[in-house]
């Protein structure tokens, strides 16, 4: 197909076809009650719907529509670099520069102003400085925890994750959403007692 097959929309169509590859990036967490790994596109959709669904419980100063946008864009870089286990801190650090290059390439497929808007949303999420980015980061961390709690600790058991790792790595949830973290912590201690966490 020629590069301008869709007229002024051609670069947007090219971007949409490129991000279709996110459906191929497997995560560590399995779909609840099934043997199949979830993919990063499914996670991004779940994250966006979670933000919308939990909006009534969010702090008043959080702009939910911005979090939904971050949710839909935050893992697009995994098309180029893959998914890295959140508890593998060395791998997370090693991949950061590659993710920035991937963001520039992927969002660079779009025309302005979308190119800048999408890239800036991704950068905002990664920096975790704004209220929305911190809240989005907390929600992104909570979903795999909730999935593990409903899957008998599937990815925790498979990756030999300890309670201490989960508590330490997800402490930002408590900073951004103390009420939710209080509930989650009690379930995490129970999960350890059941042998789902070391």
Buried (B, 14 or more C-beta within 10 A) or exposed (E): EEEEEEEEEBBBBBBEEBBEBBEEBBBBBBBEEEEEBBBBBBBBBBBBEBBEEBEEEBEEEBEBEBBBBBBBBBBBBBBBBBBBBBBEEEEBEEBEEEBBEBBEEBBEBBEEEBBEBBBEBBEBBBEBEBBBBBBBBBBBBBBBBBBBBEBEBBBBBEEEBEBEBBBEBBEBBBEBBEEBBEEBBEEBEEBBEEEBBE
